Amino acid sequence: MKTLRFVLLPIGFFYGCIVYLHRRLYLLGILKSFKFHIPLINVGNLSLGGTGKSPHVEYIHNIINLKLKTAIVSRGYNRKSKGVILVNPDSQVKDVGDEPIQFKYKFPDTPIIVAERRSKAIQKLVEDKTIKCILLDDAFQHWSIISSLNILLTTYKRPFFKDSVVPAGRLREFKNGYKRANIIIVSKCPIDISEEQKTNYLEKINVFEHQKVFFSTYKYLDPYALLDPTKKIELSDLRDKSFLLVSAIADTSYLEKYIKTKTPLYEHLKFADHHYFSKNDMKRIKQKSKDNYILTTEKDATRLLVHKKFIINEQLKIYVLPIKVEIAFGEADIFKSYLLKQIARIC
């Protein structure tokens, strides 16, 4: 594996140079960048995925939206449609993507738009004078927009400073891209992360004066029934049951580690990130579950609901495991205060 990575490093360097030159074209004004009068808060990463953007977008939205009416702009990854689409409660996952559906479910009053060209989505949103802030989901490499504030996510398990540019690693650009970030969040940290580990990471990140670093963990809540969110169970109730875990997310290690602390009796059926479940997939899920409980993530739930009729007819007992972000070391209030202060400065 190390030999293969060594061989791939020159290709990664070449790819990184192309990305760097592309960005330079915007910095030199050869390609046009758009600046808007409204605060644009960019939540993204240097890696290909798996840093926990969606839960963090939700967390940040909840903070800002209490002060300023906030909208969310997403690319709508892996959707089957094109153009600018306003997400509504009846939107289909194939048209807008799974994450925007998840956002709309949680924030029904928040305007959410998907678009390949984020600038067009923002232009549409700013027509609504009541919107005072826009969250950009996964636009750290979207050079055509000048963001007001850049929030960079990197995981504790695979931080950007230990990674390489694709295909040798998972980075979309060179590591020094982190310098553009105003806030860096080290996500998916161990629940018991120590001050010593925190200090070690801060040293390796090499934080600049304009940057503030926070550490976050996940807190898992009680699973709820996919077709009836009011119906909940405790994960510990499944301790003596052999349930099926179904996931199609980039990184399942944090999820698996948590479940193993609650019950060792489960089977995991993995699919590729953002996978669209087919009819055959659903039949396989039914067969694997052996008419027992099925557990899935919130993001995967949006794609499973496409097969609602099958789920009802086959009486599949699918439960969704919700998560929420928590800022570690008791710094939640500090994070909130710092974020709002930065936005107020922009306004």
C-alpha positions in Angstrom: 0.0 0.0 0.0 2.9 2.4 0.9 4.5 1.6 -2.5 1.3 2.4 -4.4 0.9 5.7 -2.5 4.5 6.6 -3.3 3.8 6.0 -7.0 0.6 8.0 -6.9 2.2 11.1 -5.2 3.5 12.6 -8.5 0.0 12.4 -10.0 -1.4 14.0 -6.8 1.2 16.8 -7.1 0.2 17.4 -10.8 -3.5 17.4 -9.9 -2.8 19.9 -7.0 -1.0 22.2 -9.4 -4.0 22.2 -11.7 -6.3 23.1 -8.9 -3.8 25.8 -7.7 -3.6 27.3 -11.2 -7.4 27.3 -11.5 -7.7 29.3 -8.3 -5.0 31.7 -9.5 -7.1 32.5 -12.6 -9.8 33.8 -10.2 -7.3 35.7 -8.0 -5.9 37.4 -11.1 -9.4 38.3 -12.3 -9.1 36.3 -15.5 -12.0 34.3 -14.3 -14.8 36.2 -12.6 -15.6 36.0 -8.9 -18.8 37.3 -7.5 -19.1 39.2 -4.2 -22.5 39.8 -2.5 -23.6 42.4 0.1 -25.0 39.6 2.3 -22.9 37.5 4.6 -21.9 34.2 3.0 -20.7 31.6 5.4 -18.9 28.8 3.7 -18.8 25.4 5.4 -16.4 23.0 3.5 -13.3 20.9 3.7 -10.1 20.0 1.9 -10.9 16.3 1.6 -13.4 14.5 -0.7 -15.9 13.9 2.1 -16.7 12.2 5.3 -15.9 15.2 7.6 -19.5 15.6 8.8 -20.5 18.7 6.9 -24.3 18.1 7.0 -24.5 17.9 10.9 -22.2 20.9 11.2 -24.2 23.0 8.7 -27.3 22.2 10.8 -25.5 23.2 14.0 -24.3 26.4 12.5 -27.7 27.2 11.0 -29.3 26.8 14.4 -26.9 29.4 15.9 -27.2 32.0 13.1 -30.9 31.6 12.4 -31.8 32.7 15.9 -30.3 36.1 15.0 -30.6 36.4 11.3 -32.9 34.7 8.8 -30.6 32.2 7.1 -30.8 30.3 3.8 -28.8 27.3 2.7 -27.2 26.8 -0.7 -26.0 23.3 -1.8 -24.8 21.7 -5.0 -27.2 18.9 -4.4 -24.6 16.2 -4.9 -25.5 13.2 -7.1 -28.9 14.6 -8.0 -30.3 13.7 -11.4 -31.4 17.3 -12.3 -29.7 20.4 -13.5 -30.0 24.1 -12.8 -31.3 26.1 -9.8 -34.0 24.4 -7.8 -35.8 25.7 -4.7 -36.2 22.7 -2.3 -39.8 22.2 -0.9 -41.3 19.6 1.3 -42.4 17.6 -1.8 -39.1 17.6 -3.5 -37.6 14.3 -4.6 -34.2 13.2 -3.6 -33.3 12.4 -7.2 -34.0 16.1 -8.1 -32.3 17.9 -5.2 -30.0 15.3 -3.5 -30.2 13.7 -0.1 -28.6 16.4 2.1 -30.9 19.3 1.0 -33.9 17.0 1.7 -32.5 16.4 5.1 -32.1 20.1 5.7 -35.6 20.9 4.5 -37.1 18.2 6.8 -35.3 19.7 9.8 -35.8 23.4 8.8 -39.1 23.6 6.9 -39.1 27.5 7.1 -35.5 27.9 5.8 -35.1 28.7 2.1 -32.9 25.9 0.6 -31.6 26.0 -3.0 -29.5 23.6 -5.0 -27.4 24.7 -7.9 -24.2 23.7 -9.7 -23.3 27.4 -9.9 -23.8 28.7 -6.4 -23.7 32.4 -7.7 -27.0 31.9 -9.5 -28.6 30.4 -6.4 -27.4 33.4 -4.3 -28.7 35.9 -6.8 -32.1 34.3 -6.5 -32.0 34.3 -2.7 -30.9 37.9 -2.3 -34.1 39.0 -4.1 -35.8 38.1 -0.8 -34.9 41.0 1.4 -35.8 39.1 4.6 -32.8 36.8 4.1 -29.9 38.2 6.0 -27.3 35.4 5.8 -26.5 32.5 3.5 -24.8 29.2 4.4 -22.8 27.6 1.6 -22.7 23.8 1.9 -19.4 22.4 0.6 -18.1 25.4 -1.4 -14.5 25.7 -0.1 -13.2 25.1 -3.6 -15.9 27.2 -5.3 -13.7 30.1 -6.4 -16.4 32.0 -8.3 -17.9 33.2 -5.0 -16.1 35.4 -2.5 -17.2 34.1 0.9 -17.4 36.3 3.9 -16.3 33.6 6.4 -14.7 30.2 5.7 -15.3 27.4 8.1 -13.1 24.3 7.4 -13.8 20.9 8.7 -11.2 18.2 9.1 -11.6 14.9 10.9 -9.7 13.9 14.0 -9.0 10.5 12.5 -7.6 11.8 9.2 -6.7 15.5 9.5 -5.6 17.4 6.4 -2.0 17.7 7.7 -1.7 13.9 7.6 -3.3 13.6 4.1 -2.2 13.9 0.5 -3.8 15.2 -2.7 -5.9 12.6 -4.7 -5.2 9.9 -5.9 -2.4 9.4 -3.3 -4.8 10.6 -0.6 -8.2 12.3 -0.2 -7.4 16.0 -0.5 -9.0 18.1 -3.2 -6.1 20.6 -3.2 -2.8 21.2 -1.5 -2.7 21.2 2.3 -1.9 24.9 2.5 -5.4 25.6 1.4 -6.3 25.5 5.1 -4.9 29.0 5.3 -8.0 30.4 3.8 -10.1 29.2 6.7 -11.2 31.7 9.4 -12.6 28.9 11.6 -11.2 25.3 11.6 -13.3 22.5 13.3 -11.6 19.2 14.0 -14.7 16.9 13.7 -15.5 13.4 14.9 -13.2 13.7 17.9 -13.2 11.0 20.6 -15.7 11.7 23.3 -12.8 11.6 25.8 -10.4 13.8 23.8 -7.8 15.2 26.2 -6.2 18.6 26.5 -2.9 17.0 25.5 -4.4 15.7 22.3 -6.0 19.1 21.6 -2.6 20.9 22.1 -0.9 18.3 19.8 -3.4 19.0 17.0 -3.1 22.8 17.4 0.6 22.6 17.0 0.4 20.4 13.9 -2.3 22.6 12.3 0.1 25.6 12.7 -2.7 28.1 13.4 -2.5 31.6 12.0 -3.6 34.8 13.8 -6.8 35.1 11.7 -7.9 31.6 12.6 -9.7 30.0 15.5 -9.8 26.2 16.1 -12.5 24.2 17.7 -13.0 20.5 18.3 -16.4 18.7 17.9 -17.9 15.4 18.7 -21.2 13.6 17.8 -23.9 12.9 20.2 -26.3 10.2 19.1 -29.9 10.5 20.0 -32.6 7.8 20.4 -33.6 6.2 17.0 -37.0 7.0 15.6 -39.2 5.1 13.2 -38.6 6.1 9.5 -42.3 6.3 8.8 -43.4 7.6 12.2 -40.8 9.9 13.8 -42.9 10.1 16.9 -42.2 6.4 17.6 -38.8 6.1 19.3 -36.7 3.3 20.8 -33.5 3.2 22.8 -30.5 1.7 21.0 -29.8 -0.4 24.2 -33.2 -2.1 23.5 -31.5 -3.8 20.6 -28.7 -5.3 22.7 -30.1 -8.8 22.5 -31.4 -8.5 18.9 -29.4 -9.1 15.8 -30.3 -6.0 13.8 -29.1 -4.8 10.4 -27.2 -1.5 10.0 -27.7 0.0 6.5 -25.4 2.9 5.5 -24.3 4.7 2.4 -22.0 7.4 3.8 -18.3 8.2 3.2 -17.0 7.2 6.7 -18.8 4.8 9.0 -16.0 4.3 11.6 -17.4 6.8 14.1 -20.9 5.3 13.7 -19.7 1.7 14.1 -17.6 2.5 17.1 -20.6 4.1 18.9 -22.9 1.2 18.1 -20.4 -1.4 19.4 -20.6 0.4 22.7 -24.3 -0.3 22.9 -24.7 -3.7 21.3 -22.3 -6.2 19.7 -25.1 -8.0 17.8 -25.5 -6.4 14.4 -24.7 -6.9 10.8 -23.6 -4.0 8.6 -24.7 -3.6 5.0 -22.5 -0.9 3.4 -23.1 0.9 0.1 -21.1 3.7 -1.6 -21.5 7.3 -0.4 -24.8 8.9 -1.6 -25.9 5.5 -3.1 -29.4 5.5 -4.6 -31.1 2.4 -3.3 -32.6 0.2 -6.0 -35.5 -2.2 -5.8 -33.0 -5.1 -5.7 -31.1 -3.3 -2.9 -34.4 -3.1 -0.9 -35.0 -6.8 -1.5 -31.5 -7.5 -0.2 -32.0 -5.3 2.8 -35.2 -7.2 3.6 -33.5 -10.6 3.2 -30.5 -9.5 5.3 -32.7 -8.1 8.1 -34.5 -11.4 8.6 -37.7 -9.4 9.5 -35.8 -7.8 12.4 -34.9 -4.2 13.1 -33.1 -2.1 10.5 -31.0 0.9 11.6 -29.9 3.7 9.3 -28.5 7.2 9.2 -30.5 10.4 8.7 -28.9 11.0 5.3 -29.6 7.5 4.1 -33.2 7.8 5.3 -33.9 10.3 2.6 -33.0 7.8 -0.1 -34.7 4.9 1.6 -38.0 6.8 1.6 -38.0 6.6 -2.1 -39.2 3.0 -1.5 -41.9 4.0 1.0 -44.5 1.7 -0.6 -42.1 -1.3 -0.5 -41.3 -0.5 3.2 -45.0 -0.5 4.1 -45.9 -3.6 2.1 -43.0 -5.6 3.5 -43.5 -4.2 7.0 -39.8 -3.3 7.3 -39.0 -2.0 10.8 -36.6 0.8 9.8 -35.3 3.2 12.5 -33.2 6.3 11.9 -30.3 7.2 14.2 -30.1 11.0 14.6 -27.0 12.8 15.6 -26.1 16.3 16.8 -22.8 18.2 16.9 -21.3 19.1 20.3 -18.3 21.5 20.6 -15.8 19.8 22.9 -13.9 21.2 25.9 -17.0 23.2 27.0 -16.4 25.7 24.3 -19.9 25.7 22.7 -20.7 29.2 24.0 -17.3 30.5 22.9 -17.9 29.1 19.4 -21.3 30.6 19.2 -20.1 34.0 20.5 -17.1 34.0 18.1 -19.2 33.0 15.1 -21.9 35.7 15.7 -19.2 38.3 16.3 -17.5 37.5 13.0 -20.9 37.7 11.2 -21.7 41.0 12.9 -18.4 42.4 11.8 -19.2 41.4 8.2 -22.7 43.0 8.4 
